[in-house]
Amino acid sequence: MRRIALPLAAALLLTGLALASPVAALEVGQKAPDFTLAAPGGKQVKLSDLTAKGPVVIFTFIQAFTGT
Amino acid sequence: MPQFEAAGAQVVGVSADHIATLEAWGKQNHVHYLLLSDFRRSMLPAYDALVTDDKSPIYRYAKRAYYVIDKNGVVRWIKVEANPLDLLDPAEVLKALKESGV
């Protein structure tokens, strides 16, 4: 029983660690995750639609109307 | 902004505001670049650009972050500000764009 219990406990521990670890950060050289977001005029814009036209500079900001 | 266009890049601003809010804000401030709404918080987590703050009335909002993505969809430059109130000089982003060779 002990011969099974120890590897089983180790496997459970490793699974737990893997699940608990944060999602890998986005890094330079990686493919940018594609997205589809709402644009003015009721349009939906995909990242791949934008990159098809050329390079894209994206910036994110907290909230409109707040200067942030 | 014209310098970015001259460098052949499209500038896109993303926030977690509703698109109606962004649209109104863009009109009021004569914003000439594309504004996109990630109201559902689907894009921001994938870009490590989402803050979850129980104490904030917005609760889940975007960090201040900058990304240069080439025409093949590959990330060429990233800058995520630790303090969302820290604005990056556009010249620095432009320099990064030019140096990334996209």
Backbone of each chain as nested JSON, in Angstrom:
{
  "chains": [
    {"id": "A", "residues": [
      {"number": 1, "name": "MET", "atoms": {"N": [0.834, -1.215, 0.0], "CA": [0.0, 0.0, 0.0], "C": [0.866, 1.261, 0.0]}},
      {"number": 2, "name": "ARG", "atoms": {"N": [1.93, 1.228, 0.823], "CA": [2.814, 2.4, 0.896], "C": [3.493, 2.653, -0.436]}},
      {"number": 3, "name": "ARG", "atoms": {"N": [3.749, 1.52, -1.17], "CA": [4.448, 1.659, -2.455], "C": [3.586, 2.398, -3.481]}},
      {"number": 4, "name": "ILE", "atoms": {"N": [2.29, 2.322, -3.291], "CA": [1.38, 3.031, -4.206], "C": [1.096, 4.439, -3.678]}},
      {"number": 5, "name": "ALA", "atoms": {"N": [0.953, 4.524, -2.366], "CA": [0.53, 5.795, -1.76], "C": [1.519, 6.925, -2.012]}},
      {"number": 6, "name": "LEU", "atoms": {"N": [2.813, 6.617, -1.925], "CA": [3.81, 7.679, -2.069], "C": [3.827, 8.297, -3.482]}},
      {"number": 7, "name": "PRO", "atoms": {"N": [3.929, 7.447, -4.536], "CA": [3.874, 8.043, -5.875], "C": [2.555, 8.749, -6.147]}},
      {"number": 8, "name": "LEU", "atoms": {"N": [1.485, 8.202, -5.585], "CA": [0.167, 8.819, -5.79], "C": [0.128, 10.21, -5.151]}},
      {"number": 9, "name": "ALA", "atoms": {"N": [0.654, 10.31, -3.942], "CA": [0.695, 11.605, -3.246], "C": [1.554, 12.59, -4.035]}},
      {"number": 10, "name": "ALA", "atoms": {"N": [2.695, 12.109, -4.556], "CA": [3.584, 12.975, -5.338], "C": [2.881, 13.462, -6.599]}},
      {"number": 11, "name": "ALA", "atoms": {"N": [2.156, 12.552, -7.259], "CA": [1.445, 12.909, -8.497], "C": [0.374, 13.956, -8.197]}},
      {"number": 12, "name": "LEU", "atoms": {"N": [-0.344, 13.764, -7.1], "CA": [-1.393, 14.721, -6.728], "C": [-0.8, 16.089, -6.42]}},
      {"number": 13, "name": "LEU", "atoms": {"N": [0.335, 16.072, -5.734], "CA": [1.012, 17.316, -5.378], "C": [1.448, 18.073, -6.633]}},
      {"number": 14, "name": "LEU", "atoms": {"N": [2.042, 17.345, -7.566], "CA": [2.513, 17.966, -8.806], "C": [1.345, 18.519, -9.622]}},
      {"number": 15, "name": "THR", "atoms": {"N": [0.241, 17.751, -9.65], "CA": [-0.942, 18.227, -10.383], "C": [-1.449, 19.52, -9.756]}},
      {"number": 16, "name": "GLY", "atoms": {"N": [-1.477, 19.535, -8.434], "CA": [-1.934, 20.726, -7.72], "C": [-1.054, 21.923, -8.018]}},
      {"number": 17, "name": "LEU", "atoms": {"N": [0.251, 21.699, -8.036], "CA": [1.196, 22.787, -8.318], "C": [0.996, 23.314, -9.735]}},
      {"number": 18, "name": "ALA", "atoms": {"N": [0.802, 22.371, -10.664], "CA": [0.624, 22.762, -12.063], "C": [-0.643, 23.594, -12.219]}},
      {"number": 19, "name": "LEU", "atoms": {"N": [-1.699, 23.207, -11.52], "CA": [-2.967, 23.933, -11.629], "C": [-2.889, 25.295, -10.946]}},
      {"number": 20, "name": "ALA", "atoms": {"N": [-2.088, 25.371, -9.885], "CA": [-2.02, 26.601, -9.107], "C": [-1.096, 27.639, -9.74]}},
      {"number": 21, "name": "SER", "atoms": {"N": [-0.155, 27.191, -10.573], "CA": [0.809, 28.139, -11.128], "C": [0.119, 29.085, -12.113]}},
      {"number": 22, "name": "PRO", "atoms": {"N": [0.544, 30.346, -12.148], "CA": [-0.122, 31.306, -13.016], "C": [0.094, 30.999, -14.492]}},
      {"number": 23, "name": "VAL", "atoms": {"N": [-0.792, 31.536, -15.315], "CA": [-0.682, 31.36, -16.763], "C": [0.623, 32.004, -17.222]}},
      {"number": 24, "name": "ALA", "atoms": {"N": [1.325, 31.356, -18.13], "CA": [2.602, 31.877, -18.61], "C": [2.42, 33.277, -19.182]}},
      {"number": 25, "name": "ALA", "atoms": {"N": [3.328, 34.163, -18.82], "CA": [3.221, 35.546, -19.271], "C": [3.501, 35.649, -20.767]}},
      {"number": 26, "name": "LEU", "atoms": {"N": [2.85, 36.617, -21.378], "CA": [3.082, 36.873, -22.793], "C": [4.494, 37.436, -22.962]}},
      {"number": 27, "name": "GLU", "atoms": {"N": [5.236, 36.898, -23.909], "CA": [6.619, 37.337, -24.092], "C": [6.899, 37.745, -25.538]}},
      {"number": 28, "name": "VAL", "atoms": {"N": [7.936, 38.555, -25.678], "CA": [8.382, 38.972, -27.012], "C": [8.788, 37.732, -27.8]}},
      {"number": 29, "name": "GLY", "atoms": {"N": [8.37, 37.688, -29.062], "CA": [8.686, 36.533, -29.912], "C": [7.546, 35.539, -29.996]}},
      {"number": 30, "name": "GLN", "atoms": {"N": [6.588, 35.677, -29.054], "CA": [5.427, 34.783, -29.09], "C": [4.37, 35.326, -30.051]}},
      {"number": 31, "name": "LYS", "atoms": {"N": [3.537, 34.439, -30.513], "CA": [2.384, 34.851, -31.315], "C": [1.414, 35.58, -30.383]}},
      {"number": 32, "name": "ALA", "atoms": {"N": [0.965, 36.747, -30.799], "CA": [0.017, 37.494, -29.974], "C": [-1.332, 36.784, -29.992]}},
      {"number": 33, "name": "PRO", "atoms": {"N": [-1.924, 36.567, -28.822], "CA": [-3.234, 35.906, -28.803], "C": [-4.244, 36.701, -29.629]}},
      {"number": 34, "name": "ASP", "atoms": {"N": [-4.93, 36.022, -30.523], "CA": [-5.916, 36.726, -31.361], "C": [-7.103, 37.12, -30.49]}},
      {"number": 35, "name": "PHE", "atoms": {"N": [-7.779, 38.166, -30.9], "CA": [-8.97, 38.599, -30.154], "C": [-9.978, 39.174, -31.126]}},
      {"number": 36, "name": "THR", "atoms": {"N": [-11.21, 39.18, -30.69], "CA": [-12.288, 39.852, -31.416], "C": [-12.953, 40.79, -30.434]}},
      {"number": 37, "name": "LEU", "atoms": {"N": [-12.862, 42.081, -30.715], "CA": [-13.393, 43.07, -29.777], "C": [-14.35, 44.025, -30.48]}},
      {"number": 38, "name": "ALA", "atoms": {"N": [-15.233, 44.616, -29.669], "CA": [-16.212, 45.563, -30.2], "C": [-15.534, 46.883, -30.548]}},
      {"number": 39, "name": "ALA", "atoms": {"N": [-15.881, 47.39, -31.727], "CA": [-15.354, 48.675, -32.192], "C": [-16.53, 49.625, -32.398]}},
      {"number": 40, "name": "PRO", "atoms": {"N": [-16.266, 50.924, -32.469], "CA": [-17.356, 51.877, -32.72], "C": [-18.124, 51.528, -34.002]}},
      {"number": 41, "name": "GLY", "atoms": {"N": [-19.391, 51.889, -34.017], "CA": [-20.205, 51.626, -35.198], "C": [-20.765, 50.217, -35.236]}},
      {"number": 42, "name": "GLY", "atoms": {"N": [-20.727, 49.54, -34.091], "CA": [-21.285, 48.185, -34.017], "C": [-20.443, 47.137, -34.702]}},
      {"number": 43, "name": "LYS", "atoms": {"N": [-19.194, 47.471, -35.008], "CA": [-18.319, 46.512, -35.699], "C": [-17.588, 45.613, -34.697]}},
      {"number": 44, "name": "GLN", "atoms": {"N": [-17.124, 44.489, -35.191], "CA": [-16.26, 43.589, -34.422], "C": [-14.915, 43.563, -35.149]}},
      {"number": 45, "name": "VAL", "atoms": {"N": [-13.841, 43.745, -34.416], "CA": [-12.515, 43.79, -35.029], "C": [-11.649, 42.681, -34.454]}},
      {"number": 46, "name": "LYS", "atoms": {"N": [-11.013, 41.928, -35.371], "CA": [-10.097, 40.867, -34.952], "C": [-8.667, 41.368, -35.079]}},
      {"number": 47, "name": "LEU", "atoms": {"N": [-7.8, 40.9, -34.206], "CA": [-6.388, 41.271, -34.305], "C": [-5.841, 40.857, -35.672]}},
      {"number": 48, "name": "SER", "atoms": {"N": [-6.223, 39.676, -36.123], "CA": [-5.699, 39.188, -37.406], "C": [-6.142, 40.075, -38.576]}},
      {"number": 49, "name": "ASP", "atoms": {"N": [-7.319, 40.731, -38.449], "CA": [-7.751, 41.681, -39.488], "C": [-6.795, 42.872, -39.518]}},
      {"number": 50, "name": "LEU", "atoms": {"N": [-6.366, 43.293, -38.324], "CA": [-5.485, 44.456, -38.229], "C": [-4.082, 44.119, -38.719]}},
      {"number": 51, "name": "THR", "atoms": {"N": [-3.546, 42.981, -38.274], "CA": [-2.169, 42.628, -38.669], "C": [-2.082, 42.329, -40.17]}},
      {"number": 52, "name": "ALA", "atoms": {"N": [-3.221, 41.953, -40.765], "CA": [-3.23, 41.714, -42.217], "C": [-2.905, 43.005, -42.968]}},
      {"number": 53, "name": "LYS", "atoms": {"N": [-3.177, 44.151, -42.302], "CA": [-2.922, 45.456, -42.936], "C": [-1.543, 46.01, -42.589]}},
      {"number": 54, "name": "GLY", "atoms": {"N": [-0.887, 45.42, -41.581], "CA": [0.438, 45.903, -41.184], "C": [0.629, 45.787, -39.689]}},
      {"number": 55, "name": "PRO", "atoms": {"N": [1.781, 46.283, -39.194], "CA": [2.041, 46.202, -37.75], "C": [1.033, 46.996, -36.926]}},
      {"number": 56, "name": "VAL", "atoms": {"N": [0.883, 46.591, -35.686], "CA": [-0.111, 47.206, -34.808], "C": [0.55, 47.604, -33.493]}},
      {"number": 57, "name": "VAL", "atoms": {"N": [0.262, 48.802, -33.035], "CA": [0.675, 49.22, -31.693], "C": [-0.581, 49.246, -30.839]}},
      {"number": 58, "name": "ILE", "atoms": {"N": [-0.618, 48.395, -29.824], "CA": [-1.782, 48.345, -28.937], "C": [-1.397, 48.965, -27.602]}},
      {"number": 59, "name": "PHE", "atoms": {"N": [-2.256, 49.809, -27.085], "CA": [-2.055, 50.229, -25.695], "C": [-3.354, 50.007, -24.948]}},
      {"number": 60, "name": "THR", "atoms": {"N": [-3.223, 49.665, -23.685], "CA": [-4.417, 49.447, -22.868], "C": [-4.468, 50.537, -21.813]}},
      {"number": 61, "name": "PHE", "atoms": {"N": [-5.668, 50.929, -21.448], "CA": [-5.817, 51.985, -20.446], "C": [-6.995, 51.651, -19.531]}},
      {"number": 62, "name": "ILE", "atoms": {"N": [-7.02, 52.305, -18.385], "CA": [-7.951, 51.886, -17.329], "C": [-9.4, 52.216, -17.677]}},
      {"number": 63, "name": "GLN", "atoms": {"N": [-9.669, 53.498, -17.868], "CA": [-11.071, 53.873, -18.042], "C": [-11.196, 55.189, -18.798]}},
      {"number": 64, "name": "ALA", "atoms": {"N": [-12.123, 55.205, -19.739], "CA": [-12.396, 56.428, -20.483], "C": [-12.981, 57.478, -19.549]}},
      {"number": 65, "name": "PHE", "atoms": {"N": [-12.841, 58.722, -19.909], "CA": [-13.389, 59.871, -19.181], "C": [-12.689, 60.134, -17.84]}},
      {"number": 66, "name": "THR", "atoms": {"N": [-11.594, 59.438, -17.57], "CA": [-10.971, 59.627, -16.266], "C": [-9.526, 60.124, -16.369]}},
      {"number": 67, "name": "GLY", "atoms": {"N": [-9.032, 60.248, -17.55], "CA": [-7.636, 60.665, -17.685], "C": [-6.666, 59.557, -17.342]}},
      {"number": 68, "name": "THR", "atoms": {"N": [-7.17, 58.353, -17.26], "CA": [-6.288, 57.23, -16.963], "C": [-6.295, 56.255, -18.13]}}
    ]},
    {"id": "B", "residues": [
      {"number": 1, "name": "MET", "atoms": {"N": [0.581, 60.884, -33.24], "CA": [-0.084, 59.783, -33.941], "C": [0.314, 59.684, -35.427]}},
      {"number": 2, "name": "PRO", "atoms": {"N": [0.467, 60.856, -36.09], "CA": [0.891, 60.763, -37.496], "C": [2.241, 60.057, -37.661]}},
      {"number": 3, "name": "GLN", "atoms": {"N": [3.122, 60.187, -36.633], "CA": [4.432, 59.518, -36.728], "C": [4.265, 58.001, -36.769]}},
      {"number": 4, "name": "PHE", "atoms": {"N": [3.277, 57.5, -36.038], "CA": [3.025, 56.056, -36.034], "C": [2.514, 55.614, -37.404]}},
      {"number": 5, "name": "GLU", "atoms": {"N": [1.622, 56.437, -37.958], "CA": [1.097, 56.116, -39.291], "C": [2.216, 56.166, -40.321]}},
      {"number": 6, "name": "ALA", "atoms": {"N": [3.089, 57.16, -40.163], "CA": [4.218, 57.284, -41.087], "C": [5.135, 56.07, -40.997]}},
      {"number": 7, "name": "ALA", "atoms": {"N": [5.201, 55.49, -39.806], "CA": [6.032, 54.296, -39.605], "C": [5.293, 53.037, -40.06]}},
      {"number": 8, "name": "GLY", "atoms": {"N": [4.082, 53.235, -40.582], "CA": [3.324, 52.111, -41.143], "C": [2.537, 51.311, -40.133]}},
      {"number": 9, "name": "ALA", "atoms": {"N": [2.342, 51.868, -38.924], "CA": [1.652, 51.099, -37.877], "C": [0.263, 51.663, -37.587]}},
      {"number": 10, "name": "GLN", "atoms": {"N": [-0.613, 50.782, -37.204], "CA": [-1.944, 51.181, -36.754], "C": [-1.912, 51.267, -35.23]}},
      {"number": 11, "name": "VAL", "atoms": {"N": [-2.534, 52.313, -34.694], "CA": [-2.572, 52.468, -33.237], "C": [-3.968, 52.084, -32.744]}},
      {"number": 12, "name": "VAL", "atoms": {"N": [-3.986, 51.239, -31.726], "CA": [-5.252, 50.735, -31.202], "C": [-5.261, 50.891, -29.683]}},
      {"number": 13, "name": "GLY", "atoms": {"N": [-6.299, 51.509, -29.152], "CA": [-6.456, 51.628, -27.706], "C": [-7.523, 50.655, -27.226]}},
      {"number": 14, "name": "VAL", "atoms": {"N": [-7.223, 49.93, -26.171], "CA": [-8.173, 48.943, -25.631], "C": [-8.426, 49.243, -24.164]}},
      {"number": 15, "name": "SER", "atoms": {"N": [-9.682, 49.231, -23.776], "CA": [-10.009, 49.299, -22.348], "C": [-11.18, 48.367, -22.077]}},
      {"number": 16, "name": "ALA", "atoms": {"N": [-11.516, 48.237, -20.797], "CA": [-12.63, 47.365, -20.421], "C": [-13.948, 48.142, -20.372]}},
      {"number": 17, "name": "ASP", "atoms": {"N": [-13.912, 49.373, -20.848], "CA": [-15.15, 50.159, -20.912], "C": [-16.112, 49.535, -21.915]}},
      {"number": 18, "name": "HIS", "atoms": {"N": [-17.397, 49.84, -21.754], "CA": [-18.371, 49.427, -22.757], "C": [-18.083, 50.212, -24.038]}},
      {"number": 19, "name": "ILE", "atoms": {"N": [-18.39, 49.621, -25.17], "CA": [-18.071, 50.278, -26.449], "C": [-18.804, 51.62, -26.581]}},
      {"number": 20, "name": "ALA", "atoms": {"N": [-20.008, 51.72, -26.006], "CA": [-20.747, 52.99, -26.086], "C": [-19.993, 54.092, -25.339]}},
      {"number": 21, "name": "THR", "atoms": {"N": [-19.378, 53.715, -24.24], "CA": [-18.581, 54.674, -23.461], "C": [-17.364, 55.108, -24.268]}},
      {"number": 22, "name": "LEU", "atoms": {"N": [-16.683, 54.136, -24.838], "CA": [-15.483, 54.451, -25.625], "C": [-15.833, 55.318, -26.829]}},
      {"number": 23, "name": "GLU", "atoms": {"N": [-16.959, 54.997, -27.441], "CA": [-17.381, 55.737, -28.627], "C": [-17.644, 57.204, -28.265]}},
      {"number": 24, "name": "ALA", "atoms": {"N": [-18.351, 57.416, -27.157], "CA": [-18.668, 58.776, -26.716], "C": [-17.393, 59.529, -26.338]}},
      {"number": 25, "name": "TRP", "atoms": {"N": [-16.519, 58.836, -25.623], "CA": [-15.263, 59.46, -25.186], "C": [-14.379, 59.812, -26.384]}},
      {"number": 26, "name": "GLY", "atoms": {"N": [-14.351, 58.896, -27.343], "CA": [-13.554, 59.121, -28.552], "C": [-14.041, 60.329, -29.34]}},
      {"number": 27, "name": "LYS", "atoms": {"N": [-15.368, 60.447, -29.434], "CA": [-15.937, 61.588, -30.173], "C": [-15.639, 62.893, -29.441]}},
      {"number": 28, "name": "GLN", "atoms": {"N": [-15.835, 62.869, -28.137], "CA": [-15.642, 64.079, -27.341], "C": [-14.199, 64.566, -27.402]}},
      {"number": 29, "name": "ASN", "atoms": {"N": [-13.276, 63.642, -27.469], "CA": [-11.849, 63.994, -27.443], "C": [-11.188, 63.939, -28.819]}},
      {"number": 30, "name": "HIS", "atoms": {"N": [-12.022, 63.806, -29.841], "CA": [-11.514, 63.769, -31.227], "C": [-10.393, 62.737, -31.38]}},
      {"number": 31, "name": "VAL", "atoms": {"N": [-10.645, 61.556, -30.87], "CA": [-9.658, 60.477, -30.959], "C": [-9.655, 59.931, -32.393]}},
      {"number": 32, "name": "HIS", "atoms": {"N": [-8.474, 59.879, -32.972], "CA": [-8.378, 59.457, -34.364], "C": [-7.877, 58.03, -34.544]}},
      {"number": 33, "name": "TYR", "atoms": {"N": [-7.515, 57.389, -33.442], "CA": [-7.088, 55.996, -33.563], "C": [-8.253, 55.077, -33.195]}},
      {"number": 34, "name": "LEU", "atoms": {"N": [-8.07, 53.803, -33.486], "CA": [-9.135, 52.831, -33.241], "C": [-9.256, 52.53, -31.746]}},
      {"number": 35, "name": "LEU", "atoms": {"N": [-10.477, 52.587, -31.251], "CA": [-10.731, 52.22, -29.851], "C": [-11.503, 50.908, -29.836]}},
      {"number": 36, "name": "LEU", "atoms": {"N": [-11.051, 49.979, -29.012], "CA": [-11.73, 48.685, -28.914], "C": [-12.13, 48.426, -27.466]}},
      {"number": 37, "name": "SER", "atoms": {"N": [-13.279, 47.803, -27.311], "CA": [-13.804, 47.508, -25.973], "C": [-13.63, 46.034, -25.625]}},
      {"number": 38, "name": "ASP", "atoms": {"N": [-12.958, 45.798, -24.499], "CA": [-12.882, 44.425, -23.975], "C": [-13.77, 44.345, -22.734]}},
      {"number": 39, "name": "PHE", "atoms": {"N": [-15.031, 44.675, -22.947], "CA": [-16.007, 44.703, -21.855], "C": [-16.134, 43.334, -21.195]}},
      {"number": 40, "name": "ARG", "atoms": {"N": [-15.959, 42.273, -21.979], "CA": [-16.076, 40.914, -21.437], "C": [-14.772, 40.409, -20.835]}},
      {"number": 41, "name": "ARG", "atoms": {"N": [-13.752, 41.244, -20.844], "CA": [-12.438, 40.87, -20.276], "C": [-11.939, 39.557, -20.884]}},
      {"number": 42, "name": "SER", "atoms": {"N": [-11.991, 39.466, -22.195], "CA": [-11.522, 38.251, -22.863], "C": [-10.096, 38.413, -23.38]}},
      {"number": 43, "name": "MET", "atoms": {"N": [-9.76, 39.632, -23.831], "CA": [-8.431, 39.867, -24.394], "C": [-7.412, 40.226, -23.321]}},
      {"number": 44, "name": "LEU", "atoms": {"N": [-7.814, 41.073, -22.379], "CA": [-6.862, 41.609, -21.392], "C": [-6.127, 40.534, -20.587]}},
      {"number": 45, "name": "PRO", "atoms": {"N": [-6.797, 39.476, -20.099], "CA": [-6.043, 38.455, -19.347], "C": [-4.984, 37.764, -20.203]}},
      {"number": 46, "name": "ALA", "atoms": {"N": [-5.291, 37.548, -21.472], "CA": [-4.344, 36.868, -22.361], "C": [-3.098, 37.718, -22.601]}},
      {"number": 47, "name": "TYR", "atoms": {"N": [-3.234, 39.026, -22.362], "CA": [-2.111, 39.946, -22.558], "C": [-1.507, 40.383, -21.213]}},
      {"number": 48, "name": "ASP", "atoms": {"N": [-1.839, 39.654, -20.159], "CA": [-1.362, 39.988, -18.801], "C": [-1.668, 41.445, -18.469]}},
      {"number": 49, "name": "ALA", "atoms": {"N": [-2.811, 41.902, -18.897], "CA": [-3.113, 43.325, -18.745], "C": [-4.42, 43.556, -17.999]}},
      {"number": 50, "name": "LEU", "atoms": {"N": [-4.779, 42.61, -17.144], "CA": [-6.015, 42.782, -16.378], "C": [-5.703, 42.848, -14.891]}},
      {"number": 51, "name": "VAL", "atoms": {"N": [-6.272, 43.852, -14.243], "CA": [-6.144, 43.988, -12.792], "C": [-7.48, 43.591, -12.166]}},
      {"number": 52, "name": "THR", "atoms": {"N": [-7.42, 42.76, -11.133], "CA": [-8.626, 42.472, -10.361], "C": [-8.427, 43.072, -8.978]}},
      {"number": 53, "name": "ASP", "atoms": {"N": [-9.264, 44.036, -8.66], "CA": [-9.115, 44.761, -7.404], "C": [-10.479, 44.872, -6.719]}},
      {"number": 54, "name": "ASP", "atoms": {"N": [-10.622, 44.101, -5.638], "CA": [-11.89, 44.096, -4.9], "C": [-12.266, 45.478, -4.382]}},
      {"number": 55, "name": "LYS", "atoms": {"N": [-11.252, 46.3, -4.127], "CA": [-11.522, 47.61, -3.513], "C": [-11.897, 48.67, -4.542]}},
      {"number": 56, "name": "SER", "atoms": {"N": [-11.692, 48.34, -5.821], "CA": [-11.984, 49.325, -6.86], "C": [-13.442, 49.215, -7.302]}},
      {"number": 57, "name": "PRO", "atoms": {"N": [-14.104, 50.353, -7.531], "CA": [-15.486, 50.287, -8.034], "C": [-15.57, 49.661, -9.428]}},
      {"number": 58, "name": "ILE", "atoms": {"N": [-14.449, 49.673, -10.152], "CA": [-14.459, 49.062, -11.501], "C": [-14.218, 47.553, -11.388]}},
      {"number": 59, "name": "TYR", "atoms": {"N": [-13.571, 47.141, -10.291], "CA": [-13.288, 45.747, -9.95], "C": [-12.269, 45.086, -10.882]}},
      {"number": 60, "name": "ARG", "atoms": {"N": [-12.576, 44.968, -12.168], "CA": [-11.611, 44.353, -13.086], "C": [-11.35, 45.318, -14.237]}},
      {"number": 61, "name": "TYR", "atoms": {"N": [-10.145, 45.836, -14.301], "CA": [-9.848, 46.848, -15.308], "C": [-8.467, 46.613, -15.928]}},
      {"number": 62, "name": "ALA", "atoms": {"N": [-8.197, 47.356, -16.99], "CA": [-6.95, 47.15, -17.727], "C": [-5.783, 47.815, -17.028]}},
      {"number": 63, "name": "LYS", "atoms": {"N": [-4.63, 47.156, -17.079], "CA": [-3.381, 47.81, -16.691], "C": [-3.023, 48.8, -17.805]}},
      {"number": 64, "name": "ARG", "atoms": {"N": [-2.012, 49.617, -17.529], "CA": [-1.491, 50.421, -18.635], "C": [-0.344, 49.65, -19.261]}},
      {"number": 65, "name": "ALA", "atoms": {"N": [-0.578, 49.212, -20.479], "CA": [0.415, 48.372, -21.139], "C": [0.5, 48.733, -22.618]}},
      {"number": 66, "name": "TYR", "atoms": {"N": [1.65, 48.423, -23.181], "CA": [1.917, 48.764, -24.588], "C": [2.488, 47.533, -25.282]}},
      {"number": 67, "name": "TYR", "atoms": {"N": [2.058, 47.297, -26.504], "CA": [2.51, 46.127, -27.268], "C": [2.77, 46.541, -28.712]}},
      {"number": 68, "name": "VAL", "atoms": {"N": [3.863, 46.048, -29.264], "CA": [4.099, 46.199, -30.699], "C": [3.967, 44.804, -31.303]}},
      {"number": 69, "name": "ILE", "atoms": {"N": [3.068, 44.674, -32.261], "CA": [2.807, 43.38, -32.897], "C": [3.056, 43.525, -34.39]}},
      {"number": 70, "name": "ASP", "atoms": {"N": [3.869, 42.626, -34.936], "CA": [4.204, 42.761, -36.359], "C": [3.086, 42.198, -37.244]}},
      {"number": 71, "name": "LYS", "atoms": {"N": [3.289, 42.314, -38.56], "CA": [2.215, 41.924, -39.475], "C": [1.972, 40.418, -39.497]}},
      {"number": 72, "name": "ASN", "atoms": {"N": [2.891, 39.658, -38.905], "CA": [2.68, 38.212, -38.787], "C": [2.002, 37.837, -37.469]}},
      {"number": 73, "name": "GLY", "atoms": {"N": [1.663, 38.861, -36.69], "CA": [0.978, 38.6, -35.423], "C": [1.922, 38.219, -34.304]}},
      {"number": 74, "name": "VAL", "atoms": {"N": [3.22, 38.498, -34.483], "CA": [4.202, 38.152, -33.449], "C": [4.482, 39.384, -32.581]}},
      {"number": 75, "name": "VAL", "atoms": {"N": [4.529, 39.152, -31.255], "CA": [4.795, 40.246, -30.324], "C": [6.262, 40.65, -30.45]}},
      {"number": 76, "name": "ARG", "atoms": {"N": [6.513, 41.924, -30.699], "CA": [7.886, 42.394, -30.875], "C": [8.374, 43.253, -29.72]}},
      {"number": 77, "name": "TRP", "atoms": {"N": [7.44, 43.779, -28.941], "CA": [7.837, 44.643, -27.82], "C": [6.669, 44.727, -26.844]}},
      {"number": 78, "name": "ILE", "atoms": {"N": [6.992, 44.678, -25.559], "CA": [5.954, 44.768, -24.518], "C": [6.439, 45.694, -23.414]}},
      {"number": 79, "name": "LYS", "atoms": {"N": [5.541, 46.494, -22.932], "CA": [5.838, 47.288, -21.732], "C": [4.561, 47.349, -20.901]}},
      {"number": 80, "name": "VAL", "atoms": {"N": [4.6, 46.717, -19.743], "CA": [3.447, 46.761, -18.837], "C": [3.852, 47.606, -17.637]}},
      {"number": 81, "name": "GLU", "atoms": {"N": [3.158, 48.705, -17.439], "CA": [3.508, 49.598, -16.339], "C": [3.018, 49.02, -15.004]}},
      {"number": 82, "name": "ALA", "atoms": {"N": [3.893, 49.07, -13.989], "CA": [3.505, 48.599, -12.66], "C": [2.426, 49.517, -12.082]}},
      {"number": 83, "name": "ASN", "atoms": {"N": [2.585, 50.798, -12.331], "CA": [1.598, 51.773, -11.869], "C": [0.759, 52.225, -13.074]}},
      {"number": 84, "name": "PRO", "atoms": {"N": [-0.55, 51.957, -13.042], "CA": [-1.376, 52.295, -14.207], "C": [-1.456, 53.787, -14.486]}},
      {"number": 85, "name": "LEU", "atoms": {"N": [-1.01, 54.599, -13.535], "CA": [-1.048, 56.045, -13.763], "C": [0.21, 56.533, -14.485]}},
      {"number": 86, "name": "ASP", "atoms": {"N": [1.18, 55.637, -14.662], "CA": [2.402, 56.002, -15.377], "C": [2.162, 55.95, -16.88]}},
      {"number": 87, "name": "LEU", "atoms": {"N": [2.19, 57.117, -17.481], "CA": [2.025, 57.188, -18.934], "C": [3.392, 57.106, -19.593]}},
      {"number": 88, "name": "LEU", "atoms": {"N": [3.477, 56.312, -20.628], "CA": [4.737, 56.214, -21.351], "C": [4.788, 57.326, -22.396]}},
      {"number": 89, "name": "ASP", "atoms": {"N": [5.945, 57.906, -22.576], "CA": [6.111, 58.92, -23.619], "C": [5.891, 58.242, -24.974]}},
      {"number": 90, "name": "PRO", "atoms": {"N": [4.971, 58.776, -25.793], "CA": [4.738, 58.152, -27.112], "C": [6.028, 57.988, -27.914]}},
      {"number": 91, "name": "ALA", "atoms": {"N": [6.989, 58.892, -27.677], "CA": [8.267, 58.804, -28.404], "C": [8.981, 57.497, -28.088]}},
      {"number": 92, "name": "GLU", "atoms": {"N": [8.81, 57.032, -26.85], "CA": [9.461, 55.776, -26.458], "C": [8.83, 54.582, -27.195]}},
      {"number": 93, "name": "VAL", "atoms": {"N": [7.509, 54.644, -27.343], "CA": [6.804, 53.569, -28.059], "C": [7.185, 53.609, -29.547]}},
      {"number": 94, "name": "LEU", "atoms": {"N": [7.271, 54.824, -30.072], "CA": [7.65, 54.992, -31.48], "C": [9.06, 54.454, -31.729]}},
      {"number": 95, "name": "LYS", "atoms": {"N": [9.957, 54.734, -30.784], "CA": [11.341, 54.248, -30.883], "C": [11.35, 52.715, -30.876]}},
      {"number": 96, "name": "ALA", "atoms": {"N": [10.544, 52.15, -29.978], "CA": [10.47, 50.685, -29.888], "C": [9.923, 50.093, -31.182]}},
      {"number": 97, "name": "LEU", "atoms": {"N": [8.933, 50.784, -31.745], "CA": [8.333, 50.32, -33.006], "C": [9.384, 50.296, -34.111]}},
      {"number": 98, "name": "LYS", "atoms": {"N": [10.15, 51.382, -34.204], "CA": [11.155, 51.482, -35.265], "C": [12.29, 50.485, -35.037]}},
      {"number": 99, "name": "GLU", "atoms": {"N": [12.708, 50.341, -33.772], "CA": [13.824, 49.437, -33.473], "C": [13.435, 47.966, -33.628]}},
      {"number": 100, "name": "SER", "atoms": {"N": [12.123, 47.68, -33.475], "CA": [11.693, 46.279, -33.6], "C": [11.723, 45.832, -35.061]}},
      {"number": 101, "name": "GLY", "atoms": {"N": [11.841, 46.813, -35.957], "CA": [11.992, 46.49, -37.381], "C": [10.752, 45.904, -38.02]}},
      {"number": 102, "name": "VAL", "atoms": {"N": [9.584, 46.217, -37.482], "CA": [8.356, 45.653, -38.071], "C": [7.984, 46.377, -39.371]}}
    ]}
  ]
}
